[in-house]
Amino acid sequence: MDAQTQRDAGRAEEWADVTPDAARRLLTAAVQAFAERGYHATTTRDIAGRAGMSPAALYIHYRTKEELLYRISGIGHRLALDIVSRARDGAGDPAARLSAAVRAFVCWHAEHHTTARVVQYELGALGEEHHTEIVALRRETDAAVRSIVEDGVAAGEFDVPDVRGTTRAVLSLCIDVARWFREDGRHTPGEVGELYADLALRMVGHAQPATPRGSG
């Protein structure tokens, strides 16, 4: 399977739980429109047109444009939480688990950079109730990574004067990949993930190499 086929398969899997097919088409069309034009500049007509549907058909599946953004944001943030939670609960010392979390988090933001830009940078357009729900998911993601850093500090592996601030910096670094990553760029998602995993270990003051992947 070539790289483009893998990317296409990953994008299809991203929305696999969205049914029926028309709802999925509208969701993927909304992602493209929001990423290109921004949420506020995008109309429901824009989204329906990209999906090959009439504006009236959109309202059968989503009551408002904001509901589309909420669904996109919810799926993206739950995927992010799952990624870092699996790393937190995985085998290995804190350095290995932090490396795994950052590597996977960065790879997702690179491989799904269009979706990730919408998920991470259009949060402010959500209504109050939806915004509160998504912010809670973001806090859980932050807490999962922070617990790895805390484990490293407790074990004497990490030298971190400000655990909360450092965790926020690590996550911000990962998220920013969605803003600049290009599929025709010099580095693959995996290469960027490896680079950022190394940078994260430097940020927490870890002097020794992380436990190799697959060990333990």
N, C-alpha and C positions, 0 to 999 in steps of 0.2 A: 504494500500500500504506500503510495507516494505521499509527500508532505501535504499537498493540497487536498487529497482525498481524506487524509486523517483530520485536517481542519474542518472539512465539510461534515464529516461524521460526528465530530465533536460538537459542532453547532446544532446539528439535528438532535443529538442527545440532550443538549441543553434545554430544549423545549419539549422533550418527549412526553412529559406529563400533561401538556396543554392539549385539551381536546374540546370540540372536534377539530378537524383539519382547518376549517375556516378561522377559528379562534387563534390557532397557531400561526396561520398566515398573517393575520392582523397584528399579532404580537411581534413577529419578526419584521414586518413592515414598519411598525412603530419604532423599533430599535434603530433601524436604519435612518428613519426620518429624524428622530430625536438626536441621534449622533451627528448627523449632517447639519441640521438647521437649528437645533436646540428645542427644548420642549415648548417654550412660549411662541416661537415662530412657526411651529408645526400646527397644521389644522387637521381636523378629522378627515377632511376631503383628501389631503395629502396622503394620509395613512391608508385610507380605503383604496385610493388610486394605485398605490404601490402594491397593494395586495390583490389588485385586479377585481375589486368589488365596488359596489355603490356605497356612498356615505350612509344610506339608510341601513345597509346590511351590517355595518359596524355596530350599530346600536342594539342589534340582536344579541351580540356577545359581550359588549362592554358599554355600560351606561354613559360613561364620560371618557374623555381623553385622560383625565387624571387616574381613572381606574386602570387604564392600560399601563401607565407609568408605575402605578402601585404593584401591579402584577409582575412587571419586569423587575422592579426593584426587589420585591419579595423573593422571587426565584434566585436572583443574583446574590443577595445577601445570605440566603440559606445555603447556597453552594459554598460561599466564602467561609461561613461558619463551619460547615462540614469539613472543609479542607484543613483548617487549622485545628479543629477538634481532633481529627484523626491523627494529626502529627503530635498533638499534646499527649494523647493517650497511647502513642506508639512506643515501641521498644527503643532502648538506647539511653544514653546520658542526656542531660539538658542541651549540650551543644549539638548533638545529633538530631534531637527533636526540634530545636529552633531552626537548624539548617533545613530539615524536612518541611517545616511549616512555611518558611520563607520561599524555598525553592518551588513548592507546589502553588503557593499563593501568587508568586510572580508569574509562573508559567500560565496560570489561568488568566491573569490580567493581560498577558501578551497574546495568548491563543484566542481569547474572546475580547480583544481590545475594544471593539465597537460596542458590544453589550456593556462591558465594564465601564466605559466612559459615561454611558447613560446611568448605570447603577450607582456609580460613585459621585458623579458631578451634577445630577439633576435632582438630588434629594430635596432641595429646598422648594421644589415645585409641588410636592405632595401636600395634600390637605392635612390638617392638624392631627386627626386620628391616625391616619396612615403614616404620617411622619413619626409619630410617637412609637408606633409598632416597629418601624424600620430602624429607628435609632436604638431601640432595645436590642435588636439583632446585632447592630454594629458594636454595642457595648459588650455583648457576649463574645464576639470575635476578639475584641480588644482584651477581654479577660482571659480568653484561652491562651493567647500569646503571652500575656503578662504572667500567667502562672508558670510557663516554661522559664521565663526570665527569673522569676522568683525562685524556682527550683535551682537554677544555676547559681544564683547568689547564695542560697542556703548551703549548697554543696561546695562553695568556695571556688567554683569554676568561672564565674562571671564577676567582674568588678563594675558595678552599676550604682552610682550615687543616687540616681533618680529613676526608679524602675518604671513608674507610670510614664514619665516623659520619654524615656528611651523606647518603651514599647510603642508609644504613639509615633515616634520618629521612624521606627522600623516599618510599621504598617503604612505610614505615609509614603515612604520610599517605594514600597511594593505597589501601592495603588497608583502612584504616578506613572508607572509603566504603561498603563492604559492610555495615557495622554500622548505619549510620544512613539510608542512601538509601531513599526511598519513591517508588513510581511515581506517586503522587498528590501529590507534593511540588511545590515552586515551580520547581525546575530540572530540565531534561532531563539525561540522561547526558552528552550532548555539551557542554552548558553547564558542567557540573561539570568535565568533562575540560579545557576551555579555562581555567577558573579555576585548576585545580591545575597545569596546565602553566606558567602565569604565576608561580604561587607557587614552583614548583620552580626556575625561573630566578632568582628573587629569593634563594632559599636558597643557590644556588651563586655569588651575587654577580655575576650577569650584568647589566650596565647597559644593553645595547642590545637592541632587539626581536629575537626569533628570526627566522631566514629564513622567509618565508612558505611555507606548505604548497604542495607541487607545484612549487616552484622547483628550479632545478638541473637 
